[in-house]
Amino acid sequence: MAVMYVDMGGMDLDEYITILEEGDATGIRRARINGMDAVLYDIEDEDTAVVSFAVDGGYNLELSFRPVSDEAFEDMMLYTAFSVRPVE
C-alpha cells in the first residue's frame, strides 16, 4: 500500500477522470466516501487499485493498493479507504 498527497495543479475530479481515461486506468468510477468525493480506478498492468480523494487546497489524497490479485486485497482496501475522514 502507498499513500500520496498529490498537488493536482487546480484540476478537479472531472478533469482528472478525463486524464485517467486517456491513460492506462480502467474501471474508473466516482464515489462519495464519508462525505468526500473520490475517484476509484485500476491499473491492471501494475496489479494496482487506487482510491483518490479530493481534499482542500487542490490536492488529492491517493491510496494505492497492490497486488489486487491477493485475496486479502479487497478487505484491506475497503477498511483503509473507509477510515479516511474529512478534517472538521
C-alpha positions as CSV (number, residue, x, y, z in Angstrom):
1,M,0.0,0.0,0.0
2,A,1.2,3.5,-0.7
3,V,-0.2,6.9,0.4
4,M,0.4,10.0,-1.6
5,Y,-0.6,13.6,-1.2
6,V,-0.7,14.9,-4.8
7,D,-0.8,18.5,-5.9
8,M,-3.4,18.4,-8.7
9,G,-2.5,21.8,-10.1
10,G,-6.0,23.2,-9.8
11,M,-7.5,20.2,-11.6
12,D,-10.9,19.0,-10.4
13,L,-12.1,15.4,-10.3
14,D,-13.8,15.6,-13.7
15,E,-10.6,16.8,-15.3
16,Y,-8.6,14.1,-13.5
17,I,-11.1,11.4,-14.8
18,T,-10.5,12.6,-18.3
19,I,-6.8,12.2,-17.9
20,L,-7.2,8.8,-16.4
21,E,-9.4,7.7,-19.4
22,E,-6.7,8.8,-21.8
23,G,-4.1,6.7,-19.9
24,D,-3.8,3.1,-18.7
25,A,-6.5,3.3,-16.0
26,T,-9.5,1.0,-16.2
27,G,-12.7,0.6,-14.1
28,I,-12.8,4.4,-13.4
29,R,-15.7,5.4,-11.2
30,R,-16.7,8.2,-8.9
31,A,-17.6,7.6,-5.3
32,R,-18.6,9.5,-2.2
33,I,-16.9,8.0,0.8
34,N,-17.6,9.5,4.3
35,G,-18.8,12.7,2.6
36,M,-15.7,13.1,0.5
37,D,-15.6,13.0,-3.3
38,A,-13.3,10.3,-4.7
39,V,-12.3,8.5,-7.9
40,L,-11.5,4.8,-7.9
41,Y,-9.6,3.2,-10.7
42,D,-7.4,0.2,-11.5
43,I,-4.0,0.0,-13.3
44,E,-4.2,-3.6,-14.5
45,D,-0.6,-3.8,-15.8
46,E,0.7,-3.0,-12.3
47,D,-1.9,-5.1,-10.5
48,T,-2.9,-2.0,-8.6
49,A,-6.1,-0.3,-7.5
50,V,-6.3,3.4,-6.4
51,V,-8.7,5.4,-4.4
52,S,-8.1,9.2,-4.9
53,F,-9.9,11.6,-2.6
54,A,-10.3,15.3,-3.5
55,V,-9.2,17.3,-0.5
56,D,-8.9,21.1,0.2
57,G,-6.3,23.2,-1.4
58,G,-6.2,21.5,-4.8
59,Y,-4.7,18.3,-3.5
60,N,-5.7,14.6,-3.8
61,L,-5.1,12.0,-1.1
62,E,-4.3,8.9,-3.1
63,L,-4.3,5.4,-1.6
64,S,-2.7,2.8,-3.9
65,F,-3.1,-0.9,-3.2
66,R,-1.3,-3.9,-4.7
67,P,-1.3,-6.6,-5.6
68,V,-5.0,-6.7,-6.5
69,S,-4.7,-10.4,-7.2
70,D,-4.0,-11.1,-3.5
71,E,-7.1,-12.5,-1.8
72,A,-6.8,-10.1,1.2
73,F,-6.6,-7.0,-1.1
74,E,-10.3,-6.1,-1.1
75,D,-10.7,-6.1,2.7
76,M,-7.6,-4.0,3.2
77,M,-8.6,-1.5,0.5
78,L,-12.2,-1.1,1.9
79,Y,-11.1,-0.8,5.5
80,T,-8.4,1.7,4.7
81,A,-10.5,3.8,2.3
82,F,-13.5,3.9,4.7
83,S,-11.2,5.0,7.5
84,V,-10.4,8.3,5.7
85,R,-12.5,11.1,7.2
86,P,-12.7,14.8,6.4
87,V,-11.0,17.2,8.8
88,E,-13.5,19.4,10.6
